[in-house]
Amino acid sequence: MAQKGSQLDRETFSCSICLDLLKDPVTIPCGHSYCMDCIKDFWDEKNIYSCPQCRQAFSPRPVLGKNTMLAVLVEELKKTGLQAVTRAAAAAAAADHCFAGPEDVACDVCTGRKLKALKSCLVCLVSYCEEHLQPHYNVAQFKKHKLVEPSEKLQENICSSHDKVMEIFCRTDRQSICSLCLMDEHKGHDTVSAAAERTERQKELEGSQLNIQVRIQDREKDVKVLQQEVDAINGSADKAVEHSEKTFAELIRLIQKRGSDVKQQVRAKQETEVSRVRDLQEKLEQEIAELKRRDAELKTLSHAEDHNQFLHDYTSLPPLSESTSSINIRPLRYFEDVKAAVSEARETLQDVLRETWTHISLAVPGVGVLLSPQPKTRTDLLRYSCELTMDPNTAYTQLLLSEGNRKATAVKEHQSYPSHPDRFTAYLQVLSKESLTGRRYWEVEWRGERVEVAVAYKTISRAGGSDECEFGLNNKSWALNCHHGGFKFWFNKVETPVSGPQSSRIGVYLDHSAGVLSFYSVSETMTLLHRVQTKFTQPLHAGCRLYYCDSDSAEFCKPK
């Protein structure tokens, strides 16, 4: 009985991980107990929360609490000198721990409860525990066998057709085979030993590893460069924002200062003018009072009955003071000129800011990718509609402008336009007078055989018949060619076929800052014909080109 009691103590009070008496004992959900530090380290290392003895897994990771009762019993065992018994129990538990679990490779030789395999033999195609592996260390014939870490895939080395070890590699079919396969379906193929093929492929693998390592280093360098670019972008953007905030704050202060100056000047002038009018008003009131007194005296004198007294009093009257000079009342405008001047300043400032804002927007790198939502319906597009006129100074001399310079017609007679450096001298082309930035939409009604609806920079060449002057054949203009056979789009001498319903009206939408230029066929329905995504570097002008005299015409019509 004493022996059984000692055995019970060994099984109960030892930690199967450290093989020592339990320290800060904890009991996990399956009921087994361990040292707190031992089970924590075991779980941290394996990253799987399971019991080392029964393999039961837990999720989530159990919260560990000290088993006070077991701790008291362990302390009692220490006092009674049972440490030796505990060590024996721990040794027994360690032996139990050597048996194969569900996740282990078991020894193929063991009978009954199998131990964990220590090695697998590629010749025997068997996995061995430590005990059964000894012949491979002691027997000369076994020492030549190839031992590897325990593997459950040994049977994959057996030929499924002939049940023999596959020691040959067929390069023709790129597969492992046995010696009988070599005499049968792989006869005459390019074959080598598996070891030789492994050596060859090992060299390729090492080369691939080296290449991968080089690529990793290159990509890591690229990542560093990109991070430097991110830092540079952030730094530059922060400085730009700081500078712009400071500059616009100064502009606001300047405008407020000018507003305050105008207010002070108007108020000062107001006070001066009111004082002048008040003084004049006071003089007039004094003159009125004096005239009323004289009128009263004359009225009394006119009723005198004594002639001599009348004559005496009348001749004794003092002369009237001189009358106040005539009053010139200004037209009731007063400070209207100030209002007009301020309004003019506002409009001038708005024009400057609008033009400057275009340059600022174009100066932002990658502005083309900052696309704002684009209009999808004609109703959306009409929100950005604008009225355009043709610039007579740009029109070719065989273009007759009419309808308030909104329509151009190709004619045979040359018009008496004055010489101007902006005029096209070889092509029947004309540009709009208005420059286009921001979001703009307009429509062109065309008639005849062939007409081009275009946009161009103001810097497009005008003189001569080179490609630099013709819409669509340079990098300063974009043109949609319209004819009865269909549409074509031209840019920088590149022609792009365009499909879509025929229509005599073409809609053009420009989002300058986003770099979007779209052409639409406008009829009862609206169809997108072609869209350009680019980066505009200057303000644009709408343009038209005609081809045949007495036939072709184009008009900037008012969208409805």
C-alpha positions as CSV (number, residue, x, y, z in Angstrom):
1,M,0.0,0.0,0.0
2,A,2.9,2.4,0.8
3,Q,4.3,1.7,-2.7
4,K,0.9,2.5,-4.3
5,G,0.7,5.7,-2.2
6,S,4.2,6.8,-3.4
7,Q,3.2,6.1,-7.0
8,L,0.0,8.2,-6.6
9,D,2.2,11.0,-5.2
10,R,4.5,10.9,-8.2
11,E,1.7,11.0,-10.7
12,T,-0.1,13.8,-8.8
13,F,2.5,16.3,-7.8
14,S,5.0,16.4,-10.7
15,C,5.1,18.6,-13.8
16,S,5.4,16.6,-16.9
17,I,7.2,19.4,-18.7
18,C,10.1,20.3,-16.4
19,L,10.1,16.9,-14.6
20,D,10.3,18.6,-11.3
21,L,8.0,19.3,-8.4
22,L,5.2,21.6,-9.3
23,K,6.0,25.4,-8.8
24,D,3.0,27.7,-8.7
25,P,0.8,24.9,-9.8
26,V,-2.1,25.6,-12.2
27,T,-4.8,23.3,-13.5
28,I,-5.9,23.7,-17.1
29,P,-9.4,23.0,-18.4
30,C,-8.7,19.3,-19.2
31,G,-7.8,18.7,-15.5
32,H,-4.0,18.2,-15.9
33,S,-1.7,20.4,-13.7
34,Y,1.6,22.1,-14.6
35,C,4.0,24.7,-13.3
36,M,2.6,28.1,-14.3
37,D,5.8,29.2,-16.1
38,C,6.2,25.7,-17.8
39,I,2.7,25.7,-19.4
40,K,3.0,29.4,-20.4
41,D,6.4,28.8,-22.1
42,F,5.0,25.6,-23.8
43,W,2.0,27.6,-25.3
44,D,4.2,30.5,-26.3
45,E,6.6,28.2,-28.1
46,K,4.0,26.1,-29.9
47,N,1.5,28.8,-30.4
48,I,-1.1,26.1,-30.0
49,Y,-3.1,26.0,-26.7
50,S,-3.3,22.3,-26.0
51,C,-2.5,19.9,-23.1
52,P,1.0,18.3,-23.5
53,Q,-0.4,15.0,-22.1
54,C,-3.9,14.4,-23.5
55,R,-3.5,16.8,-26.6
56,Q,-6.9,18.5,-25.9
57,A,-6.9,21.9,-27.6
58,F,-8.4,25.0,-26.1
59,S,-9.7,28.2,-27.8
60,P,-9.3,30.9,-26.7
61,R,-6.1,30.6,-24.6
62,P,-7.2,29.7,-21.1
63,V,-6.7,32.2,-18.3
64,L,-4.4,30.6,-15.7
65,G,-5.0,30.8,-12.0
66,K,-2.9,29.3,-9.2
67,N,-4.2,26.1,-7.7
68,T,-4.0,27.0,-4.0
69,M,-4.9,23.6,-2.6
70,L,-2.3,21.8,-4.9
71,A,0.3,24.4,-3.9
72,V,-0.3,23.6,-0.2
73,L,0.0,19.9,-0.8
74,V,3.3,20.4,-2.8
75,E,4.7,22.4,0.1
76,E,3.7,19.6,2.5
77,L,5.5,17.1,0.2
78,K,8.6,19.2,0.3
79,K,8.6,19.2,4.1
80,T,8.1,15.4,4.3
81,G,11.1,14.8,1.9
82,L,9.2,13.3,-1.0
83,Q,11.2,15.2,-3.6
84,A,12.8,11.9,-4.8
85,V,9.4,10.4,-5.2
86,T,8.3,13.4,-7.2
87,R,11.4,13.2,-9.5
88,A,10.6,9.5,-10.2
89,A,7.0,10.5,-11.0
90,A,8.2,13.2,-13.3
91,A,10.5,10.7,-15.1
92,A,7.5,8.4,-15.6
93,A,5.5,11.3,-17.0
94,A,8.3,12.2,-19.3
95,A,8.4,8.6,-20.6
96,D,4.6,8.9,-21.2
97,H,5.3,12.1,-23.1
98,C,7.5,10.2,-25.6
99,F,4.5,8.3,-27.0
100,A,3.3,9.4,-30.4
101,G,0.3,11.8,-30.4
102,P,-2.2,12.6,-33.3
103,E,0.2,15.2,-34.7
104,D,3.4,13.0,-34.4
105,V,5.0,10.5,-36.8
106,A,4.8,7.1,-35.1
107,C,7.4,4.4,-35.1
108,D,6.4,1.7,-37.6
109,V,8.2,-1.0,-35.6
110,C,6.6,-0.5,-32.2
111,T,3.7,-2.7,-31.2
112,G,0.9,-1.6,-28.9
113,R,1.2,2.0,-28.0
114,K,3.7,3.5,-30.4
115,L,6.6,5.8,-29.6
116,K,7.4,9.0,-31.5
117,A,9.7,8.4,-34.5
118,L,13.1,9.9,-34.3
119,K,14.1,9.4,-38.0
120,S,12.7,8.0,-41.2
121,C,14.8,5.9,-43.6
122,L,14.5,6.6,-47.3
123,V,15.9,3.1,-48.1
124,C,13.8,1.1,-45.8
125,L,10.9,3.5,-46.2
126,V,10.2,3.0,-42.5
127,S,10.1,5.5,-39.5
128,Y,11.9,4.5,-36.3
129,C,11.8,5.5,-32.7
130,E,15.1,5.9,-30.8
131,E,15.3,2.3,-29.7
132,H,14.5,0.7,-33.1
133,L,16.8,3.2,-34.9
134,Q,19.9,1.8,-33.2
135,P,20.7,-0.8,-35.9
136,H,21.1,2.0,-38.4
137,Y,23.9,3.3,-36.2
138,N,25.5,0.0,-35.3
139,V,25.1,-2.3,-38.3
140,A,27.4,-1.7,-41.2
141,Q,24.8,-2.4,-43.9
142,F,22.3,0.0,-42.4
143,K,24.9,2.8,-41.9
144,K,24.7,3.5,-45.7
145,H,21.0,4.2,-45.5
146,K,19.7,7.8,-45.9
147,L,18.1,9.0,-42.6
148,V,15.9,12.1,-42.6
149,E,13.6,13.9,-40.2
150,P,10.4,11.9,-39.5
151,S,8.1,12.0,-42.5
152,E,4.6,10.6,-43.2
153,K,5.1,10.8,-47.0
154,L,7.5,7.9,-47.4
155,Q,5.0,6.0,-49.5
156,E,5.2,8.7,-52.1
157,N,8.6,7.2,-53.0
158,I,7.0,3.9,-54.0
159,C,6.0,3.3,-57.6
160,S,2.3,2.8,-57.7
161,S,2.6,0.4,-60.7
162,H,5.5,-1.8,-59.6
163,D,5.6,-1.3,-55.8
164,K,9.4,-0.5,-56.0
165,V,11.4,2.5,-54.8
166,M,11.6,5.3,-57.4
167,E,15.3,6.0,-57.7
168,I,15.3,7.3,-61.3
169,F,14.0,10.6,-62.7
170,C,12.7,10.8,-66.3
171,R,13.5,14.1,-67.8
172,T,11.4,13.5,-70.8
173,D,8.2,13.1,-68.8
174,R,9.5,15.1,-65.8
175,Q,8.6,12.5,-63.2
176,S,10.2,10.0,-60.8
177,I,10.2,6.4,-61.9
178,C,11.4,3.0,-60.7
179,S,13.8,0.6,-62.5
180,L,11.0,-1.4,-64.0
181,C,9.4,1.8,-65.4
182,L,12.7,2.4,-67.2
183,M,12.3,-0.9,-69.0
184,D,8.7,-0.4,-69.9
185,E,6.8,2.8,-70.8
186,H,9.9,5.1,-70.2
187,K,12.2,3.0,-72.4
188,G,14.5,5.2,-74.5
189,H,13.6,8.4,-72.5
190,D,16.2,10.8,-71.1
191,T,16.7,9.5,-67.6
192,V,19.1,10.1,-64.7
193,S,19.3,9.0,-61.1
194,A,17.1,10.9,-58.7
195,A,20.2,12.1,-56.8
196,A,21.8,13.5,-60.0
197,E,18.6,15.3,-60.9
198,R,18.4,16.6,-57.4
199,T,22.0,17.9,-57.7
200,E,21.2,19.7,-60.9
201,R,17.9,21.2,-59.6
202,Q,19.7,22.1,-56.4
203,K,22.0,24.3,-58.5
204,E,19.0,25.9,-60.1
205,L,17.3,26.4,-56.7
206,E,20.4,28.1,-55.4
207,G,20.5,30.3,-58.5
208,S,16.8,31.1,-58.0
209,Q,17.4,31.9,-54.3
210,L,20.3,34.2,-55.2
211,N,18.1,35.9,-57.9
212,I,15.3,36.3,-55.3
213,Q,17.7,37.7,-52.7
214,V,19.0,40.2,-55.3
215,R,15.5,41.2,-56.2
216,I,14.5,41.5,-52.6
217,Q,17.5,43.8,-52.0
218,D,16.5,45.8,-55.1
219,R,12.9,46.1,-54.1
220,E,14.0,47.1,-50.5
221,K,16.1,49.9,-52.1
222,D,13.1,50.9,-54.2
223,V,10.9,50.9,-51.1
224,K,13.4,53.2,-49.4
225,V,13.5,55.5,-52.4
226,L,9.7,55.6,-52.5
227,Q,9.6,56.4,-48.8
228,Q,12.1,59.2,-49.4
229,E,9.8,60.4,-52.2
230,V,6.8,60.2,-49.8
231,D,8.7,62.2,-47.3
232,A,9.7,64.7,-49.9
233,I,6.1,65.0,-51.2
234,N,4.8,65.5,-47.7
235,G,7.4,68.0,-46.9
236,S,6.9,70.0,-50.1
237,A,3.1,69.8,-49.7
238,D,3.3,71.1,-46.1
239,K,5.5,74.0,-47.2
240,A,3.2,74.8,-50.1
241,V,0.1,74.7,-47.9
242,E,1.9,76.8,-45.2
243,H,3.0,79.3,-47.9
244,S,-0.4,79.5,-49.6
245,E,-2.2,80.0,-46.3
246,K,0.3,82.7,-45.3
247,T,0.0,84.4,-48.8
248,F,-3.8,84.2,-48.9
249,A,-4.0,85.5,-45.4
250,E,-1.9,88.5,-46.4
251,L,-4.1,89.0,-49.4
252,I,-7.2,88.9,-47.2
253,R,-5.6,91.4,-44.8
254,L,-4.6,93.7,-47.8
255,I,-8.2,93.5,-49.1
256,Q,-9.6,94.2,-45.7
257,K,-7.1,97.2,-45.3
258,R,-8.2,98.6,-48.7
259,G,-11.8,98.1,-47.7
260,S,-11.2,100.0,-44.4
261,D,-9.3,102.8,-46.3
262,V,-12.2,103.2,-48.7
263,K,-14.7,103.3,-45.8
264,Q,-12.6,105.9,-44.0
265,Q,-12.3,108.0,-47.2
266,V,-16.0,107.8,-47.9
267,R,-16.9,108.7,-44.3
268,A,-14.4,111.6,-44.2
269,K,-15.8,112.9,-47.5
270,Q,-19.3,112.3,-46.2
271,E,-18.6,114.4,-43.1
272,T,-17.0,117.2,-45.2
273,E,-19.9,117.3,-47.7
274,V,-22.5,117.2,-45.0
275,S,-20.8,120.0,-43.1
276,R,-20.6,122.1,-46.3
277,V,-24.3,121.5,-46.9
278,R,-25.2,122.3,-43.2
279,D,-23.3,125.6,-43.4
280,L,-25.1,126.6,-46.5
281,Q,-28.4,125.5,-45.0
282,E,-27.7,127.6,-41.9
283,K,-27.0,130.7,-44.1
284,L,-30.1,130.2,-46.0
285,E,-32.2,129.9,-42.9
286,Q,-30.6,133.1,-41.5
287,E,-31.4,134.8,-44.8
288,I,-35.0,133.5,-44.7
289,A,-35.4,134.9,-41.2
290,E,-34.1,138.3,-42.2
291,L,-36.4,138.4,-45.2
292,K,-39.3,137.5,-43.1
293,R,-38.5,140.4,-40.6
294,R,-38.2,142.8,-43.5
295,D,-41.4,141.5,-45.0
296,A,-43.2,142.1,-41.7
297,E,-41.7,145.7,-41.4
298,L,-42.8,146.5,-44.9
299,K,-46.3,145.1,-44.3
300,T,-46.6,147.4,-41.2
301,L,-45.2,150.4,-43.1
302,S,-47.6,149.9,-45.9
303,H,-50.5,150.5,-43.5
304,A,-49.1,153.8,-42.1
305,E,-51.6,156.8,-42.6
306,D,-49.1,159.6,-42.1
307,H,-47.5,160.2,-45.5
308,N,-44.5,162.0,-44.0
309,Q,-43.9,159.3,-41.4
310,F,-44.2,156.6,-44.2
311,L,-41.6,158.4,-46.3
312,H,-39.3,158.9,-43.3
313,D,-39.5,155.3,-42.2
314,Y,-39.2,153.8,-45.7
315,T,-36.1,155.9,-46.5
316,S,-34.5,154.9,-43.2
317,L,-34.7,151.2,-43.9
318,P,-31.3,149.6,-44.0
319,P,-30.4,147.9,-47.2
320,L,-30.9,144.1,-47.4
321,S,-27.8,141.9,-47.1
322,E,-26.6,140.3,-50.3
323,S,-28.4,137.1,-51.2
324,T,-26.6,133.8,-50.8
325,S,-25.1,132.7,-54.1
326,S,-27.3,130.3,-56.1
327,I,-27.1,126.7,-55.0
328,N,-26.0,124.1,-57.5
329,I,-27.3,120.7,-56.5
330,R,-25.3,117.8,-57.8
331,P,-27.1,115.0,-59.5
332,L,-28.3,112.5,-57.0
333,R,-25.3,110.1,-57.5
334,Y,-22.9,111.3,-54.8
335,F,-20.8,108.1,-54.1
336,E,-22.1,106.0,-57.0
337,D,-18.7,106.5,-58.7
338,V,-17.1,104.9,-55.6
339,K,-19.4,101.9,-55.9
340,A,-18.6,101.6,-59.6
341,A,-14.9,101.8,-59.0
342,V,-15.1,99.1,-56.2
343,S,-17.2,96.8,-58.5
344,E,-14.6,97.3,-61.3
345,A,-11.8,96.4,-58.8
346,R,-13.7,93.3,-57.8
347,E,-14.2,92.2,-61.4
348,T,-10.6,92.8,-62.2
349,L,-9.5,90.9,-59.1
350,Q,-11.8,88.0,-60.0
351,D,-10.3,87.8,-63.5
352,V,-6.8,87.9,-62.1
353,L,-7.6,85.2,-59.5
354,R,-9.4,83.0,-62.1
355,E,-6.3,83.2,-64.4
356,T,-3.9,82.7,-61.6
357,W,-5.9,79.8,-60.2
358,T,-5.5,78.0,-63.5
359,H,-1.7,78.3,-63.3
360,I,-1.8,77.2,-59.7
361,S,-3.9,74.1,-60.5
362,L,-1.6,73.2,-63.4
363,A,1.4,73.6,-61.1
364,V,0.1,70.8,-58.8
365,P,1.9,67.6,-59.8
366,G,-0.4,64.7,-60.9
367,V,-3.5,67.0,-61.1
368,G,-4.8,64.6,-63.8
369,V,-5.4,61.9,-61.3
370,L,-7.5,64.1,-59.0
371,L,-10.6,63.5,-61.0
372,S,-13.8,65.0,-59.7
373,P,-17.1,63.3,-60.6
374,Q,-18.0,63.9,-64.2
375,P,-21.4,64.9,-65.5
376,K,-23.5,61.9,-66.8
377,T,-26.6,63.5,-68.4
378,R,-27.2,66.5,-70.6
379,T,-28.9,68.2,-67.7
380,D,-25.7,67.9,-65.7
381,L,-23.7,69.2,-68.6
382,L,-25.9,72.2,-69.1
383,R,-25.0,73.4,-65.7
384,Y,-21.6,74.3,-67.2
385,S,-22.8,75.7,-70.5
386,C,-21.2,78.9,-71.8
387,E,-21.8,81.2,-74.7
388,L,-18.9,81.5,-77.1
389,T,-18.1,83.9,-80.0
390,M,-15.6,83.5,-82.8
391,D,-12.6,85.8,-82.8
392,P,-12.5,87.7,-86.1
393,N,-8.8,88.2,-85.7
394,T,-8.2,84.5,-86.0
395,A,-10.6,83.6,-88.8
396,Y,-9.2,82.6,-92.2
397,T,-10.2,85.2,-94.9
398,Q,-12.6,82.8,-96.6
399,L,-14.7,82.4,-93.5
400,L,-17.7,84.7,-93.3
401,L,-18.7,85.4,-89.7
402,S,-22.4,86.1,-88.8
403,E,-25.0,85.8,-86.0
404,G,-23.0,88.0,-83.8
405,N,-19.7,86.2,-84.6
406,R,-21.2,82.9,-83.5
407,K,-21.4,81.3,-87.0
408,A,-18.7,80.8,-89.6
409,T,-19.5,79.9,-93.2
410,A,-17.0,78.9,-95.9
411,V,-17.3,81.2,-98.9
412,K,-15.3,81.6,-102.2
413,E,-14.7,85.3,-101.8
414,H,-11.9,86.5,-99.5
415,Q,-13.2,88.8,-96.8
416,S,-11.6,92.1,-96.1
417,Y,-10.3,91.3,-92.7
418,P,-7.3,93.4,-91.6
419,S,-3.9,91.8,-91.2
420,H,-3.4,90.3,-87.8
421,P,-0.7,88.0,-86.3
422,D,-3.4,85.7,-84.8
423,R,-5.0,84.9,-88.2
424,F,-4.8,81.5,-89.7
425,T,-3.3,81.9,-93.2
426,A,-3.7,78.5,-94.8
427,Y,-6.6,76.6,-93.3
428,L,-10.3,77.5,-92.9
429,Q,-10.0,77.7,-89.2
430,V,-11.2,80.0,-86.4
431,L,-10.8,80.1,-82.6
432,S,-13.2,81.4,-79.9
433,K,-12.5,84.8,-78.4
434,E,-13.1,83.4,-74.9
435,S,-10.4,81.3,-73.2
436,L,-11.6,78.2,-71.4
437,T,-10.6,77.0,-68.0
438,G,-12.4,75.2,-65.2
439,R,-15.6,73.3,-66.3
440,R,-17.2,74.4,-69.5
441,Y,-19.8,73.0,-71.9
442,W,-20.7,74.2,-75.4
443,E,-22.5,72.9,-78.5
444,V,-21.6,73.3,-82.2
445,E,-24.2,73.0,-85.0
446,W,-22.5,71.9,-88.2
447,R,-23.7,71.8,-91.8
448,G,-22.2,70.6,-95.1
449,E,-19.8,67.9,-96.1
450,R,-17.0,68.0,-93.5
451,V,-16.4,70.1,-90.4
452,E,-14.0,69.7,-87.4
453,V,-14.9,70.6,-83.9
454,A,-11.7,71.4,-82.0
455,V,-10.0,72.9,-79.0
456,A,-6.5,74.4,-79.0
457,Y,-4.0,76.3,-77.0
458,K,-3.7,80.0,-77.9
459,T,0.0,79.3,-78.8
460,I,-0.9,77.1,-81.8
461,S,0.9,78.3,-84.9
462,R,-1.1,80.4,-87.4
463,A,1.0,81.3,-90.4
464,G,1.6,78.8,-93.2
465,G,0.3,75.4,-94.1
466,S,2.4,73.2,-91.8
467,D,1.0,70.5,-89.4
468,E,1.8,72.9,-86.5
469,C,-1.1,75.1,-87.7
470,E,-3.7,72.4,-88.5
471,F,-6.1,71.2,-85.8
472,G,-5.4,67.7,-84.6
473,L,-1.9,67.3,-86.3
474,N,0.1,68.7,-83.3
475,N,0.3,68.5,-79.6
476,K,-1.5,71.8,-79.1
477,S,-4.9,70.9,-80.5
478,W,-7.6,68.2,-80.3
479,A,-10.1,67.8,-83.1
480,L,-13.2,65.7,-83.8
481,N,-13.7,65.3,-87.6
482,C,-17.4,65.1,-88.5
483,H,-18.6,64.0,-91.9
484,H,-21.6,62.0,-93.2
485,G,-19.6,58.8,-93.2
486,G,-18.9,59.0,-89.4
487,F,-16.4,60.5,-87.0
488,K,-12.7,60.5,-86.5
489,F,-10.6,61.9,-83.7
490,W,-7.2,63.5,-84.3
491,F,-4.4,64.5,-81.9
492,N,-0.7,64.9,-82.7
493,K,-1.1,63.2,-86.1
494,V,-2.7,60.1,-84.5
495,E,-6.1,59.2,-85.9
496,T,-8.6,57.3,-83.7
497,P,-11.8,55.9,-85.3
498,V,-14.9,56.9,-83.4
499,S,-18.3,55.2,-83.5
500,G,-21.6,56.7,-82.6
501,P,-24.9,58.0,-84.0
502,Q,-24.8,60.7,-86.7
503,S,-25.9,64.1,-85.5
504,S,-25.6,67.7,-86.8
505,R,-24.9,68.9,-83.2
506,I,-21.8,68.1,-81.2
507,G,-21.5,68.8,-77.5
508,V,-18.1,69.5,-76.0
509,Y,-17.4,69.2,-72.3
510,L,-14.1,70.4,-70.7
511,D,-12.9,69.9,-67.2
512,H,-9.6,71.7,-67.5
513,S,-8.1,71.0,-64.0
514,A,-9.0,67.3,-64.2
515,G,-7.6,67.0,-67.8
516,V,-10.9,65.7,-69.3
517,L,-12.2,66.6,-72.8
518,S,-15.3,64.8,-74.0
519,F,-17.2,65.0,-77.3
520,Y,-20.9,64.0,-77.5
521,S,-23.4,63.4,-80.3
522,V,-26.5,65.5,-79.4
523,S,-29.9,64.6,-80.7
524,E,-33.0,63.3,-79.0
525,T,-30.5,61.2,-77.0
526,M,-27.0,62.1,-76.0
527,T,-24.1,59.7,-76.7
528,L,-20.5,60.0,-75.7
529,L,-18.3,59.8,-78.8
530,H,-14.8,60.2,-77.4
531,R,-13.1,61.2,-74.2
532,V,-9.6,62.4,-73.7
533,Q,-7.7,62.1,-70.4
534,T,-4.6,64.3,-70.3
535,K,-3.0,67.2,-68.5
536,F,-3.7,70.7,-70.0
537,T,-0.8,73.1,-69.4
538,Q,-2.5,76.3,-70.8
539,P,-6.0,77.7,-71.1
540,L,-7.9,76.4,-74.2
541,H,-9.9,78.0,-76.9
542,A,-12.8,76.4,-78.8
543,G,-12.2,76.1,-82.6
544,C,-13.8,75.0,-85.8
545,R,-12.4,74.1,-89.2
546,L,-14.4,74.0,-92.5
547,Y,-13.4,72.4,-95.8
548,Y,-15.8,73.1,-98.7
549,C,-16.8,76.6,-99.7
550,D,-20.6,77.4,-100.1
551,S,-21.3,74.2,-98.3
552,D,-19.8,74.0,-94.8
553,S,-20.8,76.0,-91.8
554,A,-20.4,75.8,-88.0
555,E,-22.1,77.7,-85.3
556,F,-21.6,78.1,-81.5
557,C,-25.2,77.6,-80.6
558,K,-26.9,78.4,-77.3
559,P,-27.7,75.1,-75.5
560,K,-31.3,74.6,-74.5
